[in-house]
Amino acid sequence: MRESLLIHVGERPEQPIHWLVYNPAEDEIIASGHLADAAALSGLTDKARNRDCTLVVPCAQVQLQSVKLPAKWNRKLAQALPFMVEEQVAVDIDSLFIAHGNAYSEADNHFINIALVNKQWLQNWLDLFAEADIAAANVYVDALLLPEPAPQRASAIAINDDSFLVRSSQWQGAQLEPDWAAAYLISAGIETLDLYSPLPSGELGIETYSHEDKFELPLAMFAKAVSPINLRQGTFAYKKKSSGWIKVWRPAMVAAGVALVFMLGVKGGLWYHYSSQAESVKEQVVSSYESAFPGTKVRPHLIRNQINTALGGQSQDGGADFLMILQDFADIVQQSNEFVTQTLRFDQRRNELRVGARAKDFQSFAQVKARLEQRGFSVDQGSLNNDGETVVGELRIRGEQ
């Protein structure tokens, strides 16, 4: 199992952000810490590489509901859901994103758990993560990552010096402050509060039970929990990022694919041409062969082998040279992260591959040129020009000498 990076954000970008790296295979916390605000997210870019990244959002920004349905959950009801909950929200329903949780039944009644969150608020956080090159495959609600409590009980853990999270059922959670926590807990019918950390001081008005053997950091608890919902669905569904090497090689792969199709088409045309002409030129071939090799008996299969030999010689033309140059070029460019191929052109007459590229600096072009020459290629470097923070230019690569 891969290591995971959890990032717990606040309601606003200027609030502190807490993070934790967890190894599920060893049940071990690798590292943890906090950032001053969202502007410092780039400090987690390296930690996010090759790890499963999860954005944990505050339940104060997410409205959790269980909606009664007229029938079992289906696609048509999903389309009608915004109209079913419109009267239960105080804002324009079009400004909200509705994420679907579990559908369930009680007796003859059918329900669906949903989470409503402001579209723009969620998009802003995903944009900030994208700017920091952090791909969050999951978006979880913090309160729903606490242990699910028994009836009339709630789980609680402190997240800072003046507030704490509670989870009062499978689909209910809240962030509370000591000044009004007692009123919420009593009105929610909670009789006992299970504590998973010391709470900020304040009178709660109900019984508490401390699970001191399970006290830990909130993110450590979140990392081990199974979330009942992932907000990355629908319009916010996670699109897996293409591997970096695919981006680098896509132009070269397309060019090679086009060249290969062209070569196969040409060779196929040659085969068809020779085959269709074989019968009509058979007598001329036999006559020429007997003249060249007096006393040799010509058989039909020998003529066919001669034609196949002629066809086989076609594979030694510039197309094969192009693939050989391209293969060596691909091996070399793969060693340089700062050199990106943009265009490929092959001049068959000169047996020359022309490469248009963009690199981090002039040195990157020089390194690629030197490595090609070490493999026996003749390389001419065209003019190089600054284009903002990068350098663009051309290399002309001729076959091995």
SELUMGU-40223 format. One record per residue (C-alpha): z negated, x, y negated; residue in one letter; residue number from 0. Coordinates in steps of 0.02 Angstrom, whole numbers, padded with zeros to 5 digits, always signed. Example, Ala and Ser with C-alpha at 12.3 -4.5 7.8 and 13.67 -1.06 7.14 Angstrom:
! SELUMGU-40223
pt up:-00390, east:+00615, north:+00225, type:A, seq:0
pt up:-00357, east:+00684, north:+00053, type:S, seq:1
***
This chain:
! SELUMGU-40223
pt up:+00000, east:+00000, north:+00000, type:M, seq:0
pt up:+00043, east:+00060, north:-00175, type:R, seq:1
pt up:-00088, east:+00092, north:-00306, type:E, seq:2
pt up:-00104, east:-00041, north:-00441, type:S, seq:3
pt up:-00130, east:-00035, north:-00629, type:L, seq:4
pt up:-00221, east:-00183, north:-00707, type:L, seq:5
pt up:-00216, east:-00206, north:-00896, type:I, seq:6
pt up:-00333, east:-00336, north:-00972, type:H, seq:7
pt up:-00280, east:-00387, north:-01147, type:V, seq:8
pt up:-00364, east:-00493, north:-01280, type:G, seq:9
pt up:-00303, east:-00643, north:-01374, type:E, seq:10
pt up:-00231, east:-00535, north:-01514, type:R, seq:11
pt up:-00140, east:-00366, north:-01510, type:P, seq:12
pt up:-00270, east:-00286, north:-01625, type:E, seq:13
pt up:-00410, east:-00314, north:-01499, type:Q, seq:14
pt up:-00464, east:-00181, north:-01372, type:P, seq:15
pt up:-00370, east:-00170, north:-01207, type:I, seq:16
pt up:-00454, east:-00120, north:-01044, type:H, seq:17
pt up:-00362, east:-00042, north:-00896, type:W, seq:18
pt up:-00399, east:+00016, north:-00719, type:L, seq:19
pt up:-00302, east:+00106, north:-00581, type:V, seq:20
pt up:-00350, east:+00048, north:-00406, type:Y, seq:21
pt up:-00305, east:+00113, north:-00233, type:N, seq:22
pt up:-00313, east:-00037, north:-00113, type:P, seq:23
pt up:-00286, east:+00070, north:+00042, type:A, seq:24
pt up:-00446, east:+00168, north:+00008, type:E, seq:25
pt up:-00535, east:+00031, north:-00092, type:D, seq:26
pt up:-00556, east:+00160, north:-00228, type:E, seq:27
pt up:-00552, east:+00159, north:-00417, type:I, seq:28
pt up:-00441, east:+00304, north:-00472, type:I, seq:29
pt up:-00468, east:+00290, north:-00659, type:A, seq:30
pt up:-00516, east:+00166, north:-00794, type:S, seq:31
pt up:-00534, east:+00158, north:-00982, type:G, seq:32
pt up:-00487, east:+00063, north:-01138, type:H, seq:33
pt up:-00364, east:+00070, north:-01282, type:L, seq:34
pt up:-00403, east:+00031, north:-01463, type:A, seq:35
pt up:-00263, east:-00099, north:-01474, type:D, seq:36
pt up:-00087, east:-00142, north:-01417, type:A, seq:37
pt up:-00012, east:-00004, north:-01524, type:A, seq:38
pt up:-00085, east:+00121, north:-01400, type:A, seq:39
pt up:-00004, east:+00043, north:-01245, type:L, seq:40
pt up:+00117, east:+00189, north:-01230, type:S, seq:41
pt up:-00034, east:+00290, north:-01173, type:G, seq:42
pt up:-00022, east:+00196, north:-01007, type:L, seq:43
pt up:+00165, east:+00226, north:-00980, type:T, seq:44
pt up:+00140, east:+00373, north:-00862, type:D, seq:45
pt up:+00003, east:+00283, north:-00767, type:K, seq:46
pt up:+00119, east:+00134, north:-00739, type:A, seq:47
pt up:+00252, east:+00236, north:-00651, type:R, seq:48
pt up:+00262, east:+00208, north:-00463, type:N, seq:49
pt up:+00118, east:+00082, north:-00471, type:R, seq:50
pt up:+00111, east:-00108, north:-00459, type:D, seq:51
pt up:+00069, east:-00164, north:-00636, type:C, seq:52
pt up:-00025, east:-00324, north:-00678, type:T, seq:53
pt up:-00056, east:-00401, north:-00848, type:L, seq:54
pt up:-00221, east:-00496, north:-00851, type:V, seq:55
pt up:-00228, east:-00622, north:-00993, type:V, seq:56
pt up:-00382, east:-00710, north:-01065, type:P, seq:57
pt up:-00416, east:-00887, north:-01002, type:C, seq:58
pt up:-00451, east:-00936, north:-01183, type:A, seq:59
pt up:-00261, east:-00936, north:-01207, type:Q, seq:60
pt up:-00222, east:-01033, north:-01048, type:V, seq:61
pt up:-00255, east:-01219, north:-01021, type:Q, seq:62
pt up:-00286, east:-01261, north:-00838, type:L, seq:63
pt up:-00254, east:-01440, north:-00779, type:Q, seq:64
pt up:-00236, east:-01539, north:-00620, type:S, seq:65
pt up:-00104, east:-01673, north:-00645, type:V, seq:66
pt up:-00097, east:-01831, north:-00540, type:K, seq:67
pt up:+00078, east:-01864, north:-00473, type:L, seq:68
pt up:+00164, east:-02028, north:-00424, type:P, seq:69
pt up:+00227, east:-01947, north:-00264, type:A, seq:70
pt up:+00224, east:-01784, north:-00170, type:K, seq:71
pt up:+00275, east:-01634, north:-00272, type:W, seq:72
pt up:+00463, east:-01607, north:-00279, type:N, seq:73
pt up:+00597, east:-01535, north:-00391, type:R, seq:74
pt up:+00624, east:-01696, north:-00488, type:K, seq:75
pt up:+00439, east:-01707, north:-00529, type:L, seq:76
pt up:+00445, east:-01527, north:-00589, type:A, seq:77
pt up:+00579, east:-01577, north:-00716, type:Q, seq:78
pt up:+00476, east:-01728, north:-00771, type:A, seq:79
pt up:+00311, east:-01632, north:-00784, type:L, seq:80
pt up:+00323, east:-01593, north:-00972, type:P, seq:81
pt up:+00335, east:-01779, north:-01010, type:F, seq:82
pt up:+00187, east:-01815, north:-00895, type:M, seq:83
pt up:+00070, east:-01695, north:-00988, type:V, seq:84
pt up:+00139, east:-01715, north:-01164, type:E, seq:85
pt up:+00004, east:-01838, north:-01218, type:E, seq:86
pt up:-00134, east:-01725, north:-01152, type:Q, seq:87
pt up:-00096, east:-01577, north:-01267, type:V, seq:88
pt up:-00121, east:-01564, north:-01454, type:A, seq:89
pt up:+00034, east:-01461, north:-01490, type:V, seq:90
pt up:+00221, east:-01481, north:-01469, type:D, seq:91
pt up:+00254, east:-01477, north:-01281, type:I, seq:92
pt up:+00413, east:-01375, north:-01311, type:D, seq:93
pt up:+00306, east:-01232, north:-01376, type:S, seq:94
pt up:+00214, east:-01220, north:-01209, type:L, seq:95
pt up:+00263, east:-01138, north:-01046, type:F, seq:96
pt up:+00206, east:-01235, north:-00892, type:I, seq:97
pt up:+00170, east:-01130, north:-00738, type:A, seq:98
pt up:+00151, east:-01218, north:-00571, type:H, seq:99
pt up:+00003, east:-01184, north:-00457, type:G, seq:100
pt up:-00037, east:-01265, north:-00290, type:N, seq:101
pt up:+00010, east:-01445, north:-00251, type:A, seq:102
pt up:-00117, east:-01540, north:-00147, type:Y, seq:103
pt up:-00167, east:-01714, north:-00090, type:S, seq:104
pt up:-00332, east:-01808, north:-00086, type:E, seq:105
pt up:-00325, east:-01966, north:+00020, type:A, seq:106
pt up:-00167, east:-02055, north:-00042, type:D, seq:107
pt up:-00164, east:-01965, north:-00211, type:N, seq:108
pt up:-00055, east:-01815, north:-00250, type:H, seq:109
pt up:-00091, east:-01677, north:-00377, type:F, seq:110
pt up:-00018, east:-01517, north:-00445, type:I, seq:111
pt up:-00117, east:-01377, north:-00527, type:N, seq:112
pt up:-00034, east:-01313, north:-00686, type:I, seq:113
pt up:-00068, east:-01182, north:-00818, type:A, seq:114
pt up:-00005, east:-01207, north:-00996, type:L, seq:115
pt up:+00017, east:-01059, north:-01114, type:V, seq:116
pt up:+00103, east:-01036, north:-01280, type:N, seq:117
pt up:+00278, east:-00969, north:-01245, type:K, seq:118
pt up:+00286, east:-00855, north:-01396, type:Q, seq:119
pt up:+00113, east:-00783, north:-01365, type:W, seq:120
pt up:+00156, east:-00735, north:-01186, type:L, seq:121
pt up:+00328, east:-00669, north:-01236, type:Q, seq:122
pt up:+00249, east:-00560, north:-01371, type:N, seq:123
pt up:+00138, east:-00475, north:-01244, type:W, seq:124
pt up:+00281, east:-00448, north:-01122, type:L, seq:125
pt up:+00384, east:-00374, north:-01264, type:D, seq:126
pt up:+00243, east:-00254, north:-01308, type:L, seq:127
pt up:+00234, east:-00200, north:-01125, type:F, seq:128
pt up:+00423, east:-00176, north:-01120, type:A, seq:129
pt up:+00416, east:-00068, north:-01278, type:E, seq:130
pt up:+00289, east:+00041, north:-01189, type:A, seq:131
pt up:+00402, east:+00048, north:-01034, type:D, seq:132
pt up:+00273, east:-00044, north:-00928, type:I, seq:133
pt up:+00347, east:-00171, north:-00806, type:A, seq:134
pt up:+00214, east:-00302, north:-00768, type:A, seq:135
pt up:+00268, east:-00390, north:-00609, type:A, seq:136
pt up:+00115, east:-00504, north:-00615, type:N, seq:137
pt up:+00026, east:-00600, north:-00752, type:V, seq:138
pt up:-00143, east:-00668, north:-00698, type:Y, seq:139
pt up:-00278, east:-00770, north:-00786, type:V, seq:140
pt up:-00441, east:-00673, north:-00794, type:D, seq:141
pt up:-00566, east:-00813, north:-00754, type:A, seq:142
pt up:-00468, east:-00863, north:-00598, type:L, seq:143
pt up:-00496, east:-00688, north:-00527, type:L, seq:144
pt up:-00685, east:-00716, north:-00512, type:L, seq:145
pt up:-00754, east:-00768, north:-00342, type:P, seq:146
pt up:-00724, east:-00953, north:-00309, type:E, seq:147
pt up:-00894, east:-01039, north:-00318, type:P, seq:148
pt up:-00975, east:-01174, north:-00211, type:A, seq:149
pt up:-00992, east:-01350, north:-00285, type:P, seq:150
pt up:-01112, east:-01364, north:-00434, type:Q, seq:151
pt up:-01108, east:-01174, north:-00451, type:R, seq:152
pt up:-01007, east:-01055, north:-00557, type:A, seq:153
pt up:-00968, east:-00869, north:-00550, type:S, seq:154
pt up:-00996, east:-00764, north:-00706, type:A, seq:155
pt up:-00963, east:-00586, north:-00765, type:I, seq:156
pt up:-00980, east:-00506, north:-00938, type:A, seq:157
pt up:-00820, east:-00439, north:-01016, type:I, seq:158
pt up:-00898, east:-00371, north:-01176, type:N, seq:159
pt up:-01062, east:-00370, north:-01273, type:D, seq:160
pt up:-01047, east:-00548, north:-01339, type:D, seq:161
pt up:-00950, east:-00652, north:-01211, type:S, seq:162
pt up:-00931, east:-00681, north:-01025, type:F, seq:163
pt up:-00812, east:-00767, north:-00904, type:L, seq:164
pt up:-00857, east:-00910, north:-00789, type:V, seq:165
pt up:-00761, east:-00990, north:-00647, type:R, seq:166
pt up:-00828, east:-01162, north:-00603, type:S, seq:167
pt up:-00701, east:-01214, north:-00470, type:S, seq:168
pt up:-00540, east:-01162, north:-00387, type:Q, seq:169
pt up:-00444, east:-01212, north:-00544, type:W, seq:170
pt up:-00569, east:-01206, north:-00687, type:Q, seq:171
pt up:-00628, east:-01060, north:-00792, type:G, seq:172
pt up:-00685, east:-01019, north:-00968, type:A, seq:173
pt up:-00738, east:-00879, north:-01084, type:Q, seq:174
pt up:-00909, east:-00916, north:-01157, type:L, seq:175
pt up:-01020, east:-00850, north:-01295, type:E, seq:176
pt up:-01210, east:-00859, north:-01278, type:P, seq:177
pt up:-01231, east:-00974, north:-01428, type:D, seq:178
pt up:-01141, east:-01120, north:-01347, type:W, seq:179
pt up:-01134, east:-01069, north:-01163, type:A, seq:180
pt up:-01282, east:-01181, north:-01113, type:A, seq:181
pt up:-01198, east:-01338, north:-01181, type:A, seq:182
pt up:-01037, east:-01300, north:-01086, type:Y, seq:183
pt up:-01124, east:-01262, north:-00921, type:L, seq:184
pt up:-01232, east:-01418, north:-00926, type:I, seq:185
pt up:-01087, east:-01532, north:-00974, type:S, seq:186
pt up:-00982, east:-01458, north:-00833, type:A, seq:187
pt up:-01116, east:-01509, north:-00706, type:G, seq:188
pt up:-01155, east:-01329, north:-00658, type:I, seq:189
pt up:-01329, east:-01310, north:-00584, type:E, seq:190
pt up:-01328, east:-01125, north:-00534, type:T, seq:191
pt up:-01239, east:-00976, north:-00610, type:L, seq:192
pt up:-01196, east:-00832, north:-00491, type:D, seq:193
pt up:-01202, east:-00671, north:-00591, type:L, seq:194
pt up:-01091, east:-00522, north:-00547, type:Y, seq:195
pt up:-01152, east:-00418, north:-00695, type:S, seq:196
pt up:-01290, east:-00429, north:-00825, type:P, seq:197
pt up:-01244, east:-00558, north:-00957, type:L, seq:198
pt up:-01262, east:-00549, north:-01146, type:P, seq:199
pt up:-01435, east:-00609, north:-01198, type:S, seq:200
pt up:-01452, east:-00795, north:-01229, type:G, seq:201
pt up:-01531, east:-00951, north:-01157, type:E, seq:202
pt up:-01416, east:-01029, north:-01026, type:L, seq:203
pt up:-01524, east:-01180, north:-00982, type:G, seq:204
pt up:-01483, east:-01172, north:-00795, type:I, seq:205
pt up:-01536, east:-01072, north:-00644, type:E, seq:206
pt up:-01456, east:-00902, north:-00617, type:T, seq:207
pt up:-01438, east:-00794, north:-00462, type:Y, seq:208
pt up:-01397, east:-00609, north:-00478, type:S, seq:209
pt up:-01285, east:-00530, north:-00345, type:H, seq:210
pt up:-01341, east:-00356, north:-00392, type:E, seq:211
pt up:-01262, east:-00278, north:-00238, type:D, seq:212
pt up:-01093, east:-00339, north:-00303, type:K, seq:213
pt up:-01113, east:-00287, north:-00485, type:F, seq:214
pt up:-00956, east:-00195, north:-00543, type:E, seq:215
pt up:-00828, east:-00180, north:-00683, type:L, seq:216
pt up:-00732, east:-00341, north:-00715, type:P, seq:217
pt up:-00565, east:-00256, north:-00682, type:L, seq:218
pt up:-00630, east:-00184, north:-00519, type:A, seq:219
pt up:-00669, east:-00361, north:-00463, type:M, seq:220
pt up:-00501, east:-00424, north:-00527, type:F, seq:221
pt up:-00408, east:-00287, north:-00432, type:A, seq:222
pt up:-00477, east:-00348, north:-00266, type:K, seq:223
pt up:-00454, east:-00534, north:-00300, type:A, seq:224
pt up:-00311, east:-00648, north:-00247, type:V, seq:225
pt up:-00247, east:-00748, north:-00394, type:S, seq:226
pt up:-00207, east:-00932, north:-00365, type:P, seq:227
pt up:-00064, east:-00920, north:-00490, type:I, seq:228
pt up:+00058, east:-00794, north:-00562, type:N, seq:229
pt up:+00123, east:-00840, north:-00735, type:L, seq:230
pt up:+00280, east:-00739, north:-00703, type:R, seq:231
pt up:+00386, east:-00885, north:-00646, type:Q, seq:232
pt up:+00526, east:-00992, north:-00715, type:G, seq:233
pt up:+00591, east:-00920, north:-00879, type:T, seq:234
pt up:+00459, east:-00782, north:-00866, type:F, seq:235
pt up:+00503, east:-00733, north:-00687, type:A, seq:236
pt up:+00494, east:-00546, north:-00659, type:Y, seq:237
pt up:+00662, east:-00460, north:-00643, type:K, seq:238
pt up:+00645, east:-00298, north:-00549, type:K, seq:239
pt up:+00698, east:-00151, north:-00652, type:K, seq:240
pt up:+00847, east:-00055, north:-00587, type:S, seq:241
pt up:+00809, east:+00120, north:-00527, type:S, seq:242
pt up:+00843, east:+00252, north:-00658, type:G, seq:243
pt up:+00968, east:+00343, north:-00549, type:W, seq:244
pt up:+01074, east:+00185, north:-00536, type:I, seq:245
pt up:+01089, east:+00178, north:-00725, type:K, seq:246
pt up:+01138, east:+00362, north:-00731, type:V, seq:247
pt up:+01267, east:+00348, north:-00593, type:W, seq:248
pt up:+01337, east:+00174, north:-00623, type:R, seq:249
pt up:+01488, east:+00234, north:-00726, type:P, seq:250
pt up:+01527, east:+00371, north:-00599, type:A, seq:251
pt up:+01506, east:+00251, north:-00453, type:M, seq:252
pt up:+01622, east:+00124, north:-00533, type:V, seq:253
pt up:+01752, east:+00258, north:-00569, type:A, seq:254
pt up:+01739, east:+00326, north:-00391, type:A, seq:255
pt up:+01754, east:+00151, north:-00321, type:G, seq:256
pt up:+01910, east:+00116, north:-00423, type:V, seq:257
pt up:+01985, east:+00283, north:-00370, type:A, seq:258
pt up:+01947, east:+00249, north:-00187, type:L, seq:259
pt up:+02026, east:+00075, north:-00193, type:V, seq:260
pt up:+02178, east:+00149, north:-00278, type:F, seq:261
pt up:+02195, east:+00286, north:-00148, type:M, seq:262
pt up:+02178, east:+00163, north:-00005, type:L, seq:263
pt up:+02310, east:+00052, north:-00085, type:G, seq:264
pt up:+02429, east:+00198, north:-00107, type:V, seq:265
pt up:+02401, east:+00259, north:+00070, type:K, seq:266
pt up:+02420, east:+00084, north:+00138, type:G, seq:267
pt up:+02583, east:+00065, north:+00045, type:G, seq:268
pt up:+02644, east:+00231, north:+00114, type:L, seq:269
pt up:+02599, east:+00179, north:+00290, type:W, seq:270
pt up:+02691, east:+00015, north:+00271, type:Y, seq:271
pt up:+02842, east:+00105, north:+00197, type:H, seq:272
pt up:+02852, east:+00232, north:+00337, type:Y, seq:273
pt up:+02825, east:+00102, north:+00472, type:S, seq:274
pt up:+02958, east:-00016, north:+00406, type:S, seq:275
pt up:+03083, east:+00127, north:+00389, type:Q, seq:276
pt up:+03043, east:+00207, north:+00557, type:A, seq:277
pt up:+03173, east:+00112, north:+00658, type:E, seq:278
pt up:+03313, east:+00129, north:+00532, type:S, seq:279
pt up:+03292, east:+00318, north:+00515, type:V, seq:280
pt up:+03254, east:+00351, north:+00699, type:K, seq:281
pt up:+03429, east:+00416, north:+00737, type:E, seq:282
pt up:+03429, east:+00531, north:+00586, type:Q, seq:283
pt up:+03258, east:+00599, north:+00633, type:V, seq:284
pt up:+03312, east:+00631, north:+00813, type:V, seq:285
pt up:+03471, east:+00717, north:+00755, type:S, seq:286
pt up:+03376, east:+00826, north:+00631, type:S, seq:287
pt up:+03244, east:+00869, north:+00758, type:Y, seq:288
pt up:+03371, east:+00919, north:+00891, type:E, seq:289
pt up:+03461, east:+01027, north:+00762, type:S, seq:290
pt up:+03299, east:+01114, north:+00715, type:A, seq:291
pt up:+03241, east:+01135, north:+00894, type:F, seq:292
pt up:+03394, east:+01151, north:+01006, type:P, seq:293
pt up:+03366, east:+01106, north:+01188, type:G, seq:294
pt up:+03209, east:+01003, north:+01151, type:T, seq:295
pt up:+03203, east:+00828, north:+01219, type:K, seq:296
pt up:+03148, east:+00704, north:+01088, type:V, seq:297
pt up:+03035, east:+00560, north:+01139, type:R, seq:298
pt up:+02988, east:+00409, north:+01032, type:P, seq:299
pt up:+02803, east:+00453, north:+01032, type:H, seq:300
pt up:+02845, east:+00624, north:+00961, type:L, seq:301
pt up:+02935, east:+00544, north:+00816, type:I, seq:302
pt up:+02785, east:+00431, north:+00783, type:R, seq:303
pt up:+02669, east:+00583, north:+00786, type:N, seq:304
pt up:+02780, east:+00671, north:+00662, type:Q, seq:305
pt up:+02773, east:+00520, north:+00545, type:I, seq:306
pt up:+02583, east:+00511, north:+00564, type:N, seq:307
pt up:+02574, east:+00697, north:+00526, type:T, seq:308
pt up:+02673, east:+00667, north:+00366, type:A, seq:309
pt up:+02556, east:+00525, north:+00321, type:L, seq:310
pt up:+02404, east:+00633, north:+00358, type:G, seq:311
pt up:+02467, east:+00758, north:+00231, type:G, seq:312
pt up:+02447, east:+00627, north:+00096, type:Q, seq:313
pt up:+02258, east:+00648, north:+00108, type:S, seq:314
pt up:+02276, east:+00822, north:+00038, type:Q, seq:315
pt up:+02337, east:+00761, north:-00132, type:D, seq:316
pt up:+02240, east:+00748, north:-00295, type:G, seq:317
pt up:+02139, east:+00598, north:-00235, type:G, seq:318
pt up:+02045, east:+00704, north:-00110, type:A, seq:319
pt up:+02020, east:+00839, north:-00241, type:D, seq:320
pt up:+01949, east:+00707, north:-00359, type:F, seq:321
pt up:+01819, east:+00652, north:-00231, type:L, seq:322
pt up:+01772, east:+00834, north:-00192, type:M, seq:323
pt up:+01746, east:+00873, north:-00377, type:I, seq:324
pt up:+01653, east:+00710, north:-00404, type:L, seq:325
pt up:+01535, east:+00744, north:-00259, type:Q, seq:326
pt up:+01485, east:+00916, north:-00326, type:D, seq:327
pt up:+01473, east:+00846, north:-00503, type:F, seq:328
pt up:+01357, east:+00706, north:-00443, type:A, seq:329
pt up:+01243, east:+00830, north:-00353, type:D, seq:330
pt up:+01225, east:+00935, north:-00511, type:I, seq:331
pt up:+01200, east:+00794, north:-00636, type:V, seq:332
pt up:+01064, east:+00719, north:-00526, type:Q, seq:333
pt up:+00960, east:+00874, north:-00564, type:Q, seq:334
pt up:+00963, east:+00835, north:-00751, type:S, seq:335
pt up:+00873, east:+00681, north:-00818, type:N, seq:336
pt up:+00938, east:+00716, north:-00995, type:E, seq:337
pt up:+01125, east:+00711, north:-00949, type:F, seq:338
pt up:+01203, east:+00536, north:-00935, type:V, seq:339
pt up:+01384, east:+00510, north:-00880, type:T, seq:340
pt up:+01481, east:+00383, north:-00985, type:Q, seq:341
pt up:+01665, east:+00402, north:-00938, type:T, seq:342
pt up:+01766, east:+00485, north:-00799, type:L, seq:343
pt up:+01953, east:+00521, north:-00803, type:R, seq:344
pt up:+02051, east:+00620, north:-00673, type:F, seq:345
pt up:+02212, east:+00710, north:-00719, type:D, seq:346
pt up:+02300, east:+00731, north:-00551, type:Q, seq:347
pt up:+02438, east:+00838, north:-00624, type:R, seq:348
pt up:+02313, east:+00967, north:-00686, type:R, seq:349
pt up:+02188, east:+00931, north:-00547, type:N, seq:350
pt up:+02059, east:+00908, north:-00684, type:E, seq:351
pt up:+01909, east:+00789, north:-00700, type:L, seq:352
pt up:+01866, east:+00744, north:-00880, type:R, seq:353
pt up:+01688, east:+00687, north:-00906, type:V, seq:354
pt up:+01625, east:+00600, north:-01062, type:G, seq:355
pt up:+01435, east:+00612, north:-01071, type:A, seq:356
pt up:+01280, east:+00591, north:-01178, type:R, seq:357
pt up:+01135, east:+00715, north:-01168, type:A, seq:358
pt up:+00967, east:+00749, north:-01247, type:K, seq:359
pt up:+01027, east:+00910, north:-01329, type:D, seq:360
pt up:+01161, east:+01046, north:-01327, type:F, seq:361
pt up:+01063, east:+01143, north:-01195, type:Q, seq:362
pt up:+01085, east:+00999, north:-01070, type:S, seq:363
pt up:+01275, east:+01017, north:-01081, type:F, seq:364
pt up:+01262, east:+01205, north:-01060, type:A, seq:365
pt up:+01152, east:+01188, north:-00905, type:Q, seq:366
pt up:+01273, east:+01067, north:-00819, type:V, seq:367
pt up:+01421, east:+01179, north:-00863, type:K, seq:368
pt up:+01333, east:+01333, north:-00793, type:A, seq:369
pt up:+01288, east:+01246, north:-00629, type:R, seq:370
pt up:+01467, east:+01188, north:-00604, type:L, seq:371
pt up:+01533, east:+01363, north:-00633, type:E, seq:372
pt up:+01408, east:+01430, north:-00506, type:Q, seq:373
pt up:+01494, east:+01319, north:-00378, type:R, seq:374
pt up:+01662, east:+01394, north:-00415, type:G, seq:375
pt up:+01733, east:+01266, north:-00536, type:F, seq:376
pt up:+01824, east:+01309, north:-00697, type:S, seq:377
pt up:+01740, east:+01213, north:-00838, type:V, seq:378
pt up:+01797, east:+01193, north:-01019, type:D, seq:379
pt up:+01677, east:+01115, north:-01141, type:Q, seq:380
pt up:+01750, east:+01005, north:-01278, type:G, seq:381
pt up:+01672, east:+00979, north:-01448, type:S, seq:382
pt up:+01491, east:+00920, north:-01451, type:L, seq:383
pt up:+01427, east:+00804, north:-01586, type:N, seq:384
pt up:+01257, east:+00740, north:-01639, type:N, seq:385
pt up:+01240, east:+00551, north:-01620, type:D, seq:386
pt up:+01067, east:+00507, north:-01686, type:G, seq:387
pt up:+00939, east:+00581, north:-01567, type:E, seq:388
pt up:+01069, east:+00627, north:-01434, type:T, seq:389
pt up:+01223, east:+00736, north:-01414, type:V, seq:390
pt up:+01392, east:+00671, north:-01353, type:V, seq:391
pt up:+01535, east:+00775, north:-01287, type:G, seq:392
pt up:+01660, east:+00809, north:-01149, type:E, seq:393
pt up:+01675, east:+00927, north:-01000, type:L, seq:394
pt up:+01842, east:+00966, north:-00915, type:R, seq:395
pt up:+01816, east:+01019, north:-00734, type:I, seq:396
pt up:+01955, east:+01093, north:-00629, type:R, seq:397
pt up:+01956, east:+01117, north:-00442, type:G, seq:398
pt up:+01876, east:+01263, north:-00353, type:E, seq:399
pt up:+01965, east:+01426, north:-00384, type:Q, seq:400
***
